Amino acid sequence: MTTSTLGRRAVACHVASYTAVQLAAAIGITRAFSPRITEATGGTVVTMPR
């Protein structure tokens, strides 16, 4: 295996693990705040106008 191949593999693993951590954090934050948002809005989904 060449150095270039090893480098590409390392970058791919790094990106995959970074993405997984970011996704897990986003899900965790959403779950943590979701009950409070629902309680504050009385169950109404609030969206921002574009």
Residue pairs with C-beta under 8 A, 6 or more apart in sequence:
37 46
